[in-house]
Amino acid sequence: MSTLPTAPLQEETLPAAPAPLRRFVRDFRASKVALAGAVALVILILAALFAPLIAPQNPYDLAQIDILDSRLDPGQAASHGGMTYVLGTDEQGRDMLSAILYGLRISLLVGFGSTAIALSLGLVLGLLAGYFRGLVDAVIMRVADIQLSFPPILVALILLALSGPGIDKILFALVAVQWAYYARTARSAALVERGKEYIEAARGLGLSPWRIVFRHLLPNCMPPLIVIAALQVASAISLEATLSFLGLGMPITEPSLGLLIANGFDYLLSGKYWISVFPGLVLLLTVVAINLVADQLRDVLNPRLQTQ
C-alpha cells in the first residue's frame, strides 16, 4: 500500500508572533482616558525634541543668562534681559519655560534610554536562562535574585555615589536596577514557550539553538515585557528625578526636571513657588501620561482581558 509523499516541514510554517496592533489602535480610540494620555505624551515628546527651536533661550548657555534676572515672577518683564519670562526665572536667572523644556529632554532620554537598554539586556539573559536551563539558568537567576533583594533606589544611590553625577552614570545605574525584572519575566515566558509544538518543530528541523531563541522564542515572549517596559519608563523618570533632587543625578549645569525641582525647594517658603512647582507639574503630567498609555497597552496585550 503506497502513501502520498508529504512535504517536509518548512521553517516558514512555524507560527509567528501575535500582532495586536489593530486592537491596540481600536481600543485607544474607544478609551478617552488612554487617548488623552497618548496625546499628552506625544505633545511632551515633541516639545522636548524641538526644545532648541521653541525655547526662548538656551538655559545651558551662560552667555544668554543674566544673574540680575534671578527669581523674577511669572510674566514679569526683565529690566536687564529685555524679555518677558512667561513662567518666571530661577535663582540663576534662567527662563523657567526654557529650563523645563530642556530638562524634559533629559528626563525623557534617561527614562526611555535606560528602559530600552535594560529591556534588551534582561530579555537576552532571561531567554538564555529559560531555554538552556542548567548552569546558565542558575548563574543568571542567582545574580538577578541578589539584585532584586535590595531596594532599587539604594542600589542606584550606591552606584552614583561611587561614580558621580552625569547622564552616562545615571543611565548605568538605572539599567543596573531594572534589568532583573525583565530577565525574570523573560525566563518565565521562555519556560512556558520552550515546551510548545512550534519549538519542538524548530528543533526537528535542525535549527541551531541561537536561531530558535532569537527567531522563534523571542517574539512570543515579548508581550509581557512590553507592558513592563512601558511602566518602567515612568518609574525610571521618577527615580532619576529623585536622585537628581538628592544631588546624585544630573549635574547642575544640565538640570533635569528633578534637579529643577530641587533648585527651587529652598525658595518655596519665600513665595517663589514657580521654581519648583512648574517643573513638578510637568514631571507629574509626564508620569501620568506614560502610565495611562501603559495601562491601555497592558489591557491589549493581556489575553484574559481581550474580548471577541
N, C-alpha and C positions, 0 to 999 in steps of 0.2 A: 504493500500500500504506500503510495507516494504522497508526500505532503508538499504543499506550496512553499516555496522559499520565502523566508521573512527577511525584510531589510534590516541591516544592523542598526542598532540604536545609535543615533547621532547626538552629539552634544547639544545641537540646537533644539532638540526636543525637550530638554530639561526646562522646568518651569522658571519663568523669570520673576523678578521681584515685583511685588504689588505696586500699582500706580494709583494712589488715591488723590491725584491732583484735581480731577474734575469734582470729586466730592468736596475736597478742601475749598475750592473756589465757590461752589454752590452753597456750602454751609456758611462761608464768610458773608456771602450776600444776604443770607437769611438771618444772621445774628447781627443785630445793630451794635451790640456791645463790642463784639470782636472786630467788626468793621471800623468802629470808632478807634479802637486800639491800633489797628493796622494803619489807618490814615494818620493818626498822631505819630506813629513810629516812622512812617515814610517822611513826614514833614521834618521830624527831628534829624533823621539821617541826611536828608537833602540840605538842611540848614548847616549841619556840621561839615558836609562835603564842600559846600560853597561858601564857607565862612570867610575865606580871604576876599571874596567878591562882595559880600553883603555886610560885613562888619565895618563899622565906621572907622576903626583903627586896628592896627596890629598890636595887641597888648604885650607881645613879647619884644617889640622894637622900642628900645629905650629912647630913641630919637623922637618918637611920637607921644611920649608920656611926659606930662608936666606935674611934678610933685605939688605945685601950688594949686592944682585942681583936686587935691585929695579930699575924699569924703563929701563930694557935692551931692545935694539932694536930687532925686529923680526929676528930670525935666528942667533942671536949673542950667542956665547958660553960663559957660565958663568965661571968666573975665580974662584969663591968660591963654587958654587954648582956642577961644573963639568959636566953640561948637557947643551945641546943646546935647547933654547926656540924658537920653530918654530914661534909662534905668539908674542914673547916678554914677558915681565913681567909687572906687575902693580906697584904701588907705594909701596906696601908691599913686593915685591919680589915674588909674586905668579905667576906661569906659567899661561899665559892667556888662552892657549888651555884647560888646566885643569879647570880653573875657569869658562870658558864658558860652558864646558860640565856639570859641577856640577850646575852652575846657570841655565842652560836649564832644568835640572831635577826639580828644584824648580818652575820655571815658568810654565812648563807643569803640574806639580802636582797641583799648585794653579788654573790654568785655567780649567783643566778637573775636578778637585775635587770640586771646588766651583760651577761649572755648573751642575754637577751631583746632588749635594745636593739641589741647588736652583730649578732645574727641578723637583725633587721628591716632594719637599715641595709645590711649586707652582702648580704642577699637581694635587695633592691631594686636596688642598684648592680650586682650580678652579672647579674641578669636583663636590665637595660637594656644592659649591655655585650655580653651574649651574643646578644641579639635584634637590636639596632640596628647592632652592629659599628661599623666606621669610626672616626671621631674619638672618639666616646663610649667605645668599647671601649679605644682606645689610651690615653686620658687616665686612665680608671678603673684599668686594669690596671697602668700605669706607677706610679701612686701606690701601689697595693697592693704592687707589687714592691719599691718603696723601703721601705715599712713592714716588709715581711717580711724584708728584708735585715738588720735589726737584731734582737738578742735581745729578746723581749717584756719581760723584767724591766728591761732597760736603758732602753727607751722609757718604761715606767711610772715608773722612778726619776727620769728627767729631768723628766717632766711633774709629778710630785708634788713634786719639789724646787723647781720654779718656782711651783707653785700652793699648796703647803702641805697639811697633813692635813685630812681631812674626808670624810664619806661621799659627798658630791656630787663631790668632786675625784677620789676613788678610782674611782667609777663611770665618770667620764670617761676616766681613764687606762686602765681595763680594757677599755672599749669601743674605745679607740684601738688597743689591741694585738690585739684579737680580730676586728674587722670584716673584715679582709683574707682570713682563712681562709674565711669564708662567701662573700665576693664571688667568690673564685676557684672555689670549688666550684659556686656557683650559675651562674657563667658557663659552666663546662664542661657542666653539665647542660642549660643553655639551648641551647648549640650542638648538642647531640645531639637535643633535642626540636624545635627550630625547623624541621628538615627533614622531620618526620614528617607523615603524611597529615592528621591532625586539625588541625594548624596551617595546612596548605595549605587545608583546607576552611574554616577560620575566615576566612582571607584572601579566599577565594572568596565568602564571604557578605558581604564588605564591612565586616567588623568593624574598628573602629579599632585601631591598634597597642597602645594602652594597655589596651583591653579584652582583647585576645589575651594580652598579657603577664600581667595580673593575674587574669584569669578562667580561662584555659586553660593557660598555660605555668607559672605559679607552682605550682599544686597538684601537677603532675607532676615538679617539681624539688625538692620538699620532703623526700622520704625521706632522702637522704644528709645533708642539712643538719640534720635532726632528730637523727641519730646524732652528728654533730659537736657540736651544741649540748649534748647530754647529757654528752658527755665534757668539753666546755669549762666546764661548771658546776663540776665538780671542780677543773679547772685554775684557774679564776678564784678559787675559795675558797682554794686553796693559794697562789696568787700574792698575794692580799690578805693572807693570814697572814704571808707572807714580808715584804711591805712594811711591815706593822704591826710585825712583830718588829724591823725596822730603824728604826722610829720615823717612817716616812713615810706610814703608812696612817691608821688611825683615831686621833682624839685620845685622850689618856689618860683624859678624863672619860667616854668611851663606848667602852670597850675591846671589841674583837672577840676571837676565840679566839687569834689570832696575838699580839695585844698582851698578853693574859693570860699566854701562854707567856713572852713577853719579860719581864714584870714579875717572874716568879719565877726567871729564869735565874741571877741573882746569888746566890740562896739555895740552889741545888742542893748546893753543896759543904758547906753548913752543916747539911744534913739536912732542910731544908724542901722536900722533893721535890714535895709535893702542889700547890704553887702553879703549877708548870709542867706536871707530869705529867698531872694530871686534865684540864686544857684540851687538852693534846696528844692524849690518848686519845680525847676527843670529836671533835677535828678529824680524827684518823685514821679513826675509825669513820664519820664523815660522808663523807669522800672515798672510802673503800672501798665504802660502800653505794651511792653515786652511780655509781661505776664498774661495780659489779655490774649495776645496772639498765641502764646504758648498753650494756654488753656484750650483754645479752639483747635490747635494742632493736636493736642492730646485726644480730644474728642473724635477727631477724624481718624487718627491712626490706631485708636483702641478698638479692636474688633467687637468687644462687648457693647460698645456704645453705638455701633453702626446699625442703621435700620435700612430695610429694603425700600 
